[in-house]
Amino acid sequence: MSKFSKILITLAAAALVAFPVLAQPKKSGLGRAALPEEISAWDIDVRADGVGLPPGKGSVKEGEALFLERCASCHGEFAEGTGRWPVLAGGIGTMKDDRPEKTVGSFWPYLSTSFDYIRRTMPYGNARSLSDDETYAIVAFLLNMNNIVKDDFVLSKENFLSVRLPNEKTFYDDNREAAEKHFWNRTPCMTNCKPDTRVTGRARVLDVTPEDMAKGIKVE
């Protein structure tokens, strides 16, 4: 045996002494491995590229009946919202307003967001009670209320990706590390700021800034 080989054996032995093999933890005996059907029941997310969409279809007409029965109490008969519940239709062209109306038609970039959210969480208080066909139908109705599809439209897995929402092109990847890096400052001004420093904020517009704290703040 070469001198080099003896050195390697000696080092390996020393490593075993210094770092003994940890004993495998004993199993607690609780639970069991999830079954495939149990995993699939939770793995229902739908991506913007259509991955995850279930088979099914639903028409605007079917969706209208379902919406009136299960959704209108919160969102209104025409998806206009009731009280402080979310508005789901309208708002086109309001994104630059002080208080934009963010709806399926005016704000959301991908139809998959509507389908995925409705399927997982709606109706409020009775989540997962809608079948896949019913979800397709309700989404079709919302598209119609936003003047994106016609009254006789039938939404399905096959034509889902052909529907494009109006605000899709205004969304882009987060590029702040490149586009806004010149604004970054490791020592932001908190006191004794430059004379031309201006404090702006939308919080005051929304009436959430306490009056005593808002005094002296110029909001533009």
C-alpha positions as CSV (number, residue, x, y, z in Angstrom):
1,M,0.0,0.0,0.0
2,S,1.4,3.4,-0.9
3,K,2.1,6.1,1.6
4,F,-0.6,8.3,-0.1
5,S,-3.3,5.5,0.4
6,K,-2.4,5.2,4.0
7,I,-2.9,8.9,4.5
8,L,-6.3,8.8,2.9
9,I,-7.4,5.9,5.1
10,T,-6.1,7.7,8.2
11,L,-8.1,10.8,7.3
12,A,-11.2,8.9,6.6
13,A,-11.0,7.2,10.0
14,A,-10.4,10.5,11.7
15,A,-13.5,11.9,10.0
16,L,-15.7,9.0,11.2
17,V,-14.5,9.7,14.8
18,A,-15.1,13.4,14.5
19,F,-18.4,13.2,12.7
20,P,-20.2,10.0,13.6
21,V,-23.1,8.9,11.5
22,L,-26.3,10.3,13.0
23,A,-28.9,7.8,13.9
24,Q,-32.0,7.9,11.9
25,P,-34.9,9.4,13.8
26,K,-37.6,7.0,14.9
27,K,-41.0,7.3,13.2
28,S,-43.6,8.8,15.4
29,G,-46.3,6.5,14.2
30,L,-48.7,9.4,13.4
31,G,-50.4,9.9,10.1
32,R,-49.9,8.2,6.7
33,A,-48.8,9.0,3.2
34,A,-51.4,11.0,1.3
35,L,-53.3,9.0,-1.3
36,P,-53.1,10.2,-5.0
37,E,-56.7,11.2,-5.0
38,E,-56.2,13.2,-1.8
39,I,-53.3,15.1,-3.3
40,S,-55.2,15.8,-6.6
41,A,-58.2,17.2,-4.6
42,W,-55.9,20.0,-3.3
43,D,-53.7,20.4,-6.4
44,I,-56.2,22.4,-8.4
45,D,-54.4,25.6,-9.2
46,V,-54.9,26.9,-12.8
47,R,-52.0,28.7,-14.5
48,A,-52.2,31.5,-17.0
49,D,-51.0,29.2,-19.7
50,G,-54.0,26.8,-19.1
51,V,-52.1,24.2,-17.1
52,G,-54.4,22.8,-14.5
53,L,-57.7,23.5,-16.3
54,P,-60.2,20.7,-15.8
55,P,-62.4,19.3,-18.5
56,G,-65.7,21.1,-18.8
57,K,-67.7,23.9,-20.3
58,G,-70.4,26.4,-19.4
59,S,-72.4,29.0,-21.3
60,V,-73.2,32.7,-20.5
61,K,-76.9,31.8,-20.1
62,E,-76.1,29.0,-17.6
63,G,-73.7,31.3,-15.8
64,E,-76.3,34.0,-15.4
65,A,-78.7,31.7,-13.6
66,L,-76.0,30.4,-11.4
67,F,-74.7,34.0,-10.7
68,L,-78.2,35.2,-9.7
69,E,-78.6,32.2,-7.4
70,R,-75.2,32.0,-5.7
71,C,-73.3,35.3,-6.3
72,A,-75.7,38.2,-6.7
73,S,-76.4,38.7,-3.0
74,C,-72.8,40.0,-2.7
75,H,-71.8,41.1,-6.2
76,G,-75.1,42.3,-7.6
77,E,-77.3,41.0,-10.4
78,F,-75.0,42.5,-13.0
79,A,-71.7,42.0,-11.1
80,E,-71.8,45.7,-10.1
81,G,-71.2,44.9,-6.4
82,T,-73.6,45.5,-3.5
83,G,-72.6,47.6,-0.5
84,R,-68.8,47.1,0.0
85,W,-68.6,43.8,-1.8
86,P,-66.3,43.7,-4.8
87,V,-67.4,45.0,-8.2
88,L,-66.6,42.4,-10.9
89,A,-67.7,44.3,-14.1
90,G,-67.1,47.7,-15.6
91,G,-64.3,50.1,-14.8
92,I,-62.8,50.1,-18.2
93,G,-60.4,53.0,-18.6
94,T,-60.3,53.9,-14.9
95,M,-56.8,52.6,-14.2
96,K,-55.3,56.1,-14.2
97,D,-58.0,57.5,-12.0
98,D,-57.3,58.4,-8.3
99,R,-59.7,55.6,-7.4
100,P,-59.6,53.0,-10.2
101,E,-62.3,50.4,-10.5
102,K,-60.4,47.1,-10.5
103,T,-62.7,44.5,-12.1
104,V,-62.3,41.3,-14.2
105,G,-62.6,43.4,-17.3
106,S,-60.6,46.5,-16.3
107,F,-57.7,45.2,-14.3
108,W,-57.1,41.5,-14.2
109,P,-54.6,40.3,-16.8
110,Y,-55.5,36.6,-17.2
111,L,-58.7,34.7,-17.2
112,S,-57.2,31.9,-15.3
113,T,-57.2,34.2,-12.2
114,S,-61.0,34.4,-12.3
115,F,-61.5,30.7,-12.8
116,D,-58.9,29.6,-10.2
117,Y,-60.2,32.0,-7.5
118,I,-63.9,31.2,-8.1
119,R,-63.3,27.5,-8.2
120,R,-61.4,27.5,-4.9
121,T,-63.1,30.0,-2.8
122,M,-66.6,30.9,-4.0
123,P,-69.4,31.2,-3.2
124,Y,-68.4,33.0,0.0
125,G,-69.1,30.7,3.0
126,N,-69.5,27.7,0.7
127,A,-66.2,27.2,-1.0
128,R,-65.7,24.3,-3.4
129,S,-69.4,23.8,-3.8
130,L,-69.3,24.7,-7.6
131,S,-68.7,22.0,-10.1
132,D,-66.1,22.6,-12.9
133,D,-68.9,23.2,-15.4
134,E,-70.6,25.7,-13.1
135,T,-67.3,27.5,-12.7
136,Y,-66.9,27.7,-16.5
137,A,-70.4,29.1,-16.8
138,I,-70.0,31.8,-14.1
139,V,-66.7,32.9,-15.6
140,A,-68.4,33.1,-19.0
141,F,-71.1,35.3,-17.5
142,L,-68.5,37.6,-16.0
143,L,-66.9,37.9,-19.4
144,N,-70.2,38.8,-20.9
145,M,-70.9,41.4,-18.2
146,N,-67.6,43.0,-19.2
147,N,-68.5,43.0,-22.9
148,I,-65.7,40.6,-23.7
149,V,-67.8,37.8,-25.2
150,K,-71.3,37.7,-26.7
151,D,-74.5,36.4,-25.1
152,D,-74.3,33.0,-26.9
153,F,-70.7,32.3,-25.8
154,V,-69.8,28.9,-24.3
155,L,-66.5,28.8,-22.3
156,S,-64.6,25.5,-22.2
157,K,-61.1,24.1,-21.6
158,E,-60.6,24.0,-25.4
159,N,-61.2,27.7,-26.1
160,F,-60.2,29.1,-22.7
161,L,-56.8,30.5,-23.9
162,S,-58.4,32.2,-26.8
163,V,-60.0,34.7,-24.5
164,R,-57.7,37.7,-23.8
165,L,-58.5,40.3,-21.1
166,P,-58.3,44.0,-22.0
167,N,-55.6,44.9,-19.4
168,E,-53.2,42.0,-20.1
169,K,-50.6,44.1,-22.0
170,T,-50.1,46.6,-19.2
171,F,-48.6,43.9,-16.9
172,Y,-44.9,43.2,-17.2
173,D,-42.2,41.4,-15.2
174,D,-40.9,43.2,-12.1
175,N,-37.8,45.0,-13.4
176,R,-37.3,47.4,-10.5
177,E,-33.7,46.3,-9.9
178,A,-32.9,47.7,-13.3
179,A,-35.4,50.4,-14.0
180,E,-35.5,52.0,-10.5
181,K,-32.0,51.3,-9.2
182,H,-31.0,55.0,-9.6
183,F,-33.7,56.0,-7.1
184,W,-32.3,53.7,-4.4
185,N,-30.6,55.4,-1.4
186,R,-29.0,53.6,1.5
187,T,-29.5,56.6,3.8
188,P,-33.1,57.9,3.1
189,C,-33.9,61.3,4.5
190,M,-36.0,61.2,7.7
191,T,-35.1,64.5,9.2
192,N,-33.5,67.7,8.0
193,C,-34.4,66.9,4.4
194,K,-33.7,69.1,1.4
195,P,-36.0,72.1,1.1
196,D,-37.5,70.8,-2.1
197,T,-38.5,67.4,-0.6
198,R,-42.1,66.6,-1.0
199,V,-44.2,64.0,0.8
200,T,-46.9,62.5,-1.4
201,G,-49.3,59.7,-0.6
202,R,-52.6,58.2,-1.6
203,A,-53.5,57.2,2.0
204,R,-54.9,60.7,2.6
205,V,-57.1,60.4,-0.5
206,L,-58.6,57.2,0.9
207,D,-59.2,58.9,4.3
208,V,-57.0,56.6,6.4
209,T,-54.4,59.1,7.5
210,P,-55.3,60.6,11.0
211,E,-56.0,64.3,10.8
212,D,-53.4,65.2,13.5
213,M,-50.7,63.4,11.5
214,A,-51.7,64.7,8.2
215,K,-51.2,68.4,9.1
216,G,-48.4,70.0,7.2
217,I,-48.1,67.2,4.7
218,K,-48.6,68.2,1.1
219,V,-50.3,65.5,-0.9
220,E,-50.2,65.7,-4.7
